Each structure stands twice: as C-alpha cells, then as structure tokens.
Amino acid sequence: MHATPLQRWTIMISLILAGEAIFTLPYHVTRFFRPTVLEVFGLSATELGVAQAAYGVIAMAAYALGGPLADRFPARQLLAGSLWLSASGGLYLATFPGFYGAMFLWGFFGLSTILFFWAALIKATRSWGGLAEQGLAYGVLDSGRGLLAAVLASAGVLLFSLSFPEGYDAATLTEKRTALQTIIFGYTAVTALVGLLVWFTLRGLPDAPPIARPALFGHFWEVMKIPAVWLQTVILICAYTSYKAFDQYALFAVRGHGIDELEAAQIITVGAWTRPIAALLLGLLGDRFGVSRMATVCFFLLIVSHAFFAFSGAALGTISAILLNTVITGVAIYGLRSLYFALFEEGRVPMAITGTAIGVVSVIGYTPDIYVAAVAGYLIDRSPGLAGFQHMFMGLLGTALIGAAAAYAFQRLPRQIS
C-alpha cells in the first residue's frame, strides 16, 4: 500500500472499529447477557440456538457471494453500507421479538454482516499487511477488535448492573427489559456511527482492481485447486466451533455451577479482555515462528481447556477455577482468530483471488454459525445442570483435536509444494 504512516494506521483503526461494531448486535447481546435474553425474549436455550442458526444458514450463501464482490467493488462502500444495514436491525431487536421474529432477525443479520462486509474486511487487512507482516496485520485487527469488544462489554455490564440497585434477583421483568433495551440501543448507535466514520476515513484505501463481469465467479475453480485452502478451511471450522461455544460460558457458570448472572457476565467480560492481548501476541509470534505452528499451540491450549470443563465435576466449579479456564480458552480462541486468515500468505494464495479464497474458506469454515448454538442448546435442555454442558465440552474437545492435526499438517505442506 502506498500510504503515509498516518494514513496507514487511520485505515487500520477504521477496519478495527468496523470489524467489531458490526457484530455487536447479533453476538454481544447474547454472549454477555444470555440468561437475561432468554428470560426477556421468552425463549428456551434451544429456541434461541435455532433462531441463531438462521444467521449461519443465510451467512453461508453470503460468504460465497461476498468473496467475488470484494474482488470487484471498493471496500469503503461495502463496509459502510453493511454497518448501516446492521444498525437498522438493532431497532427491531429492541422490540424483543418472539421465536419466529428472532429467526427472521438473525437471518437478516446473517445477510447484513457478511454479504458485503466480511471478505472486503479480510482482503483489506491482507493488503495492509503486505508480504512480511500478515501476523501483525491480522493480530492488530483482532487485537483492536477485542479491545473495542472488551470496552463495550465492560461498559455494558456496568450499565446493566447499575440498572439494578437492589440486586438482579430483586428486579422485575419490566426492569430487566428496560435495562436490556438500553444495551441494545447503545450497540445500535455505535454501529451506525462507525459506518459514518468508515465512509470518510477509507477514502485512502486502494480500490479493488476491476474484474470483468463474466470472470466475477470464475476464480472459484482456481482457488479450490490449492491444497492449503482446504487445510485452512478445517483449521477455521475447528477454531470457530470453540469460539461460537464461548457464547455458552455465562450460561454454563449460571446453570452448571450456580453462579449468579452478574458474576457470570463479569467472568465472560474478563475472558473478553484476553482478546486484545492474545490476538496481537499470537499474531507477532506467528510472523516470528510460523503462523501454522502457533495455530497448533493454540489448539493444544483448547484441548487442555475443554478437557478440564468436560471431565471436572461440580467440586472444581469455583469462580476462580472457571475464571482461570475461561482465560485459557480466551487466549486460545482469540489467538486463533489472529492466525487463521494469515495462513493465506503462508499457503501462497495469490493476492488477486484473495476475495474469492476468503469466500470459499468462509462458506465452510463458518458453518458453526448454523449448528453450534442449536446443538449446545439441545444438549443443555436435554440434560439440565452440569451434565449437558459436559457433553458440549466433550464435543468441543473432539474438534480441537482435529484442528490440531490440521494445523500440524499445514506446517508440513509448504515443504511439499515448495
């Protein structure tokens, strides 16, 4: 990129803000306030999981279509439009729709946050990093996103707790609805304002090179012939499965170990604060020691973390033990988030077809958006208490083992094709 240092970092800051703000409405509300969401919306864990599965179904098509669009249209237009579209969904979320309305809304979010947005964001970040700083680029992106998420989560939890001066258990349903509605409106405003910021600050971002219309989807077959793309897809799907399951940790603390809702939200917020540190640190270590090697390390941490929650009983369910293991999980999942797209450079995927490659990897790699919440909700509702969560963590342990094997295979792949 031919830009001054100031322009370069202004672009990155805008990408960071956009990259996190757009997901606050579909993800943050249910991640940090899940028990309250279930009560206020009048949904079971299974129903909310099925509603969120609609996000994944729509997102799968959006990933496939959005990749080629990122190779054709300016990122500024794609990102800003997506932010404003998502903010409009926040207005409906604040009405607390029922089961079918929630399904419609999360399906809408699957379109608004992915189709014009995701591939454009990842491609712009790869361009920013150049040949030698992919770990730095994606590490800074996800570290910054994590910092913003943690700040917003901390502010949200503080505001939420202040809404109940006599304690959460003493609050009426109306008071809980009002508090949650305030949180939703706050996230909606942030999303809309970041869209305005992106519209003006990304003028300096180079536009995508023009691609002839008949060739818009012609790069799919070229991408699918690259062996690294398939291993990268396995790594992404295994890493993202654990990331999606992180949404259940607050409910795990409450229903599995009897911790109250405010303490559970505080634990998850501490876990969220690992993201800015882990993402940047693992990204830099990836540039130094190899991206795929550090991905293997992160999967090893997930194996340890998931095994602890899967096989430890109620006696080990103290706040300190849950908090420590949540932090370990946070380091691993957020470290992986800074690494799995940096694999494009290590896997020698040509820059000209990056958008299409992102679409191919994402359409499979993000399928956990469809099934993780629904499967976790089913397991939790089928086996109330700790047992359902232990079954969930056993499944997560299996995916972490597969991810570790794929990351190790990726380490060997460059020697085979060099």
N, C-alpha and C positions, 0 to 999 in steps of 0.2 A: 504494500500500500504506500502510495506517495502522499504522505501527510506529515505535518509537523507533529512533534510530540504532544502538544496541547490538543490538536485535532484528533490525534490517535486515541488519547485517553478519554476525550469527550465522547467519542464514538463508543468506546468500551463501557463507559458509565451508563450511556443510554441503553446499550444492549443488556447490561445487567438489570437496570430498572425495568425494562420491558420484559425481560425473560422471567422475572419473578412476579411482577404485578399481574400479569395476565392469568396466572394460575391461582391467585389468592381466593377467588370466589369458588371455583369448583373443588379446590383442595384444602385450603387453610381452614375454612369454616368447619368442615367435618373432621379435619385432623386434630385440631386443638380443642374443639368444643363438641366432640361426637356424642357423649352422653346427653348433653342438653339438646342437641339437634334431634336425636331420636325422640326425646320427650316432647319437644315443642312441635315438631312436624307430625307427631303421632305415628311414627314408623317403627317397625321392628328392625333389628340388625340385618336380617335377610332382605327386607324390603328396600332398605337404603342401599345395600350392596347391589341388588338387582337394578335399582334406579341408576346407580353409578356405572353399572355395566353398560348402560346405553351410551355413556360417554365413550367407552372403549370401542363399541361397535361402530359408531359414527367416525371416531378418530382413525380407525383402520383404513377406511376409504380416503379420509382426508390426508393421511400420511402419503399414500400412494399418489394422489393427485397433486399434493402440495410440493413434492420434491421437484418435478419438472417446472412448476411455476416459479420456484426460487431460482432456477437457472435462466429464467426469462425476464422477470419483472423486478423493478427496484425494491430493495428491502424496506426503504422508508415507507413506501405506500402500503406494502403488505403488513408490516408490523403495526403501524398506527391504526390502520383500518381494523385489524384484529382486536386491538385493545379497546377501541370504542364499541365494537360489536359485543365483546365480552362484558363490558360495563353495563350495557343495556340489559343483559341477563341478570345482573345483580338486583335490578329493580324488581324483577319478578321473584327472585329468590327471597326477598324481604317480605313477600306476602305469605310465606310458609305454605307452598302448595302441597297437596296430598301426594299419594303414591304415583298416580299417573302424571300429575303435573311435574313431579320431581323427575320422572323418567324423561319427559319431554325436555325439561330444562337441562339435565346433564347431557342429553343428546345434542342439544343446541350448543352447549359448552364444548363438546367434542368437535364440533364444526368450527366454532369461533376461535378456539385457542390453537388449532392445529392447521387447518387448510392453508391459510395464507401466512401463517406465522412460523411454525417450527423449523422447517427446512431453511427458511430465509435467515432465521436467527443462527442456526448452526453453521451455515455456509459463510455468513458474515464473520463469525468468530474464527473459522478456519483461515479465512483471508487475512484477518488481523494478526494471526499468529505466525504466518509465513512458514518457511521450511523447518526452522530450528526451534520454534517456541510454541508448539502445539499444546504441550502440557501446561505451559504458562497461560496461554490463551483460554483454554477451557477451565483451567484452575482458577484464574481470575474471574471468569464469567460465573462459575458456580459458587466460588467463594463470596463474590459480591452478592449474588442472588441469595445465598444463605444468610449473609449479614442482614440484608433487607428483610428476609423472611423472619429472622430471629427478632429484629427490631419491631416489626409489625406484630409478631406473635406476642412479644413481651408487652407491648402497648395494649394489645387486645385483651390479654389475660388480666392486666392491671385494671383496665377499664371495666372488664367483666366482673372482677372481684369487688370493685368499688360500687357496683350496682346492687350489692347485697350486704349492706352494713350490719345486718343482724345474722348473717351467715347464709350460705347457699341452701342448707336444708330447711331453713325457715321461710324461704322465698315462695311466693305463689307462682302459678303457671304464667299469669299475666306479667309478673315482674321478670320472669325468665325470658318470655317472648320479647319484651321491650329491650332487655339487655342484648339478646342475640341479634335483634333487628338493628341496633346501633352498630354492632360489629360489622354486619353485612353492608350497611350504608358507608361505613368507613372504608372498607375494601373496594366498594364500587367507586367512590370518589378518587381513591389512589389510582385505580386502573384507568379511569378516564383522563386524569391529569398527566399520567405518564405517556399516554397516547399523544397528547398535545406536545409534550417535550420531545418525543421521538420524531414527530413530524418536522420539527425545526432543526434539531441537532444532527440528524442523519443525512442532511443535505451533502455533507462531505464524504459519505460512504460511496465508493465506486459502484455504479450500476452494474447489474449482471450483463455479460456480453449478449448481444442479440442472437437468438436461435430461430432458425426458420420454423414456421408453424408445422410443416409435415414431420420435422425431426423432434418436436417437443417431447414426445414419449419414446423416441427411437433409441434412447440410451439405456433403456431397461435391460435389453439382452446383453449389452456390453458390460453393464455392472454385474449382472448375475453370473458371468463367467469368471469373476475374480474370487479365488478361494478365500481370501482374507475377509471378504464381505460376509460370508456365511458363518465363519467362526465369530466375527464381530457381532452378528445377529444373536448367536447363542449367548455370548457374554452379556449382551444388553438385556435379553429376556430374563436371564437368571438374576442379574443385578437389580433390574426394575421390579421383579417379583418381591424381593426383600424391601425395596423402597416403598412399594404400594402397601405392603403389610405393616409398615411403620404407622399407618393411619389407625391401626387397631390397638396401639400400645396404651393409649389412655383408657380405652375400654377394658383392656387386659388388667391394668392396675386397679380399676374400679370393681369389675365383676370377678376377676380372678383372685384378687388379694384384698378386697375390701377397703381400698384406699379411697378417700372422698374425691369428688370431682375436681375441686380446686387444686388439691395436691397433685392429682394426676395430670392436670393441664400444666402445672409447673414443671413436672418431671419431663414431659414431652417438649416443653419450651427449652429446658436445659439441653436436651438432646438436639434440638434445632440449632443451638449455638455451636455445636461441633462442626456444623457445615462450613462456615467461612474459614475455619482453621484447617479442617481436614481436606477440603477441596483444593485450597491453594497449596498446602504442603504436599499432598499426593501428586498434584499436577507438576510441581517443581521436581519432585523425586522421579516422576515419570520421564521428564526431559533428561535427567541425570543418569538413571539406571535402566530405563526402558519402560514404556507405558504398559505393555502386556505383563511384564514382570511385577510391577506394582499392583496391577489388577489381580494377579494371583495372590499377593499378600492380603489384599482386601477381602477376597473370598475366604481365605483362611480365617480371618477375624470373624466373618459371618458364620462359618462352620462352628467356631467356638461359642459364639453368642447364641445362635439358635439352639445348639445342643443344651446349653445351660437352661434356657427357658423351657425346652421340650421335656427335659428329664428331671428338673428340680421340682420339688413339691412346695406345698404351702409354707413349710418351715423356713424356706430360703426366700420367701416373698416379702422381705422387709423393704421399706422405702429405699434404704441405702443400696441393697443388692439390685433392686430393679433399676435404680438410677444409674449405677455403675455399668450394668449390662446394656442399658439404653444408650449410654455414651459410647460404648464399644461398637454397638450397632450403628450409631450415627457416624462414627469415624469411617466405618467400612462402606456404608451405602453412599455417603456423600463423597468419599474418596473416589469410589467407582464412577460417580456422576461426572467427575472432572477428567476421567480417563477414557470412558468407552467411545467417545467420539474423536478423541485424539488418536485413536487407532487408525483412522483413515490415512494419516501420513505414514505411520509405521507399516501399514498394509499396502502402501504405494497406489492408492486410488487417485486417479488423475483429478486435478482441480476442476477441470471443465465439466465433469459429470458428477461433482460432489452433491449437488442438489438432488439428482436422481438417486444416487447412492444412499443419501440420508433417507429418502422415501422408502427405498427397498428395505433397508435395515430397520427402519422405524415401524413399518407396517406389520412386521412380525415381532420385532423386539418389544413393542409396547402393547402386545396382546394382554399382558397382565391387567391393563385397564379394564378389560372385559370380565375377567373371571376372578381376580384375587379378592375383591370386596365381596362378591357374591358367595364364593366358596368359604371365605372366612366367616361371613355372616351365618351361613348354613351350619358350619361346624360349631360356632358359638351358641346358636339357638338349639341345636340338636343335643349338645352336651353342656348344660348350664354349669357355670362356675369355672373352675380351673381346667377341667378336663378338655373342654372344647378348644381352649387356647393352646393346650399342649399338643393336640392333634394338628393345629395350624402350624406350630413351630416345627413339628416333625416334617411336614411337607416343605417348609422353608429350608430345613437342613438338607433335604434331598436336592433342591435346586441350587443351593450353594456349592454342593459337591460337584454338580455338573458344570457350574460356572468356573470353578477352579480348574477342572480338566480342560475346558475350552480355552481359558487364558493361558494355561501351560502349553497347549498345542499351538496357540498363536505365537508364542515365543520361538517355537521351532520352525514356524512357517517361513519367515524371511530367509533362513538358510537354505530352505528347499527351493525357493524361487529366485534366489539371487544369481 
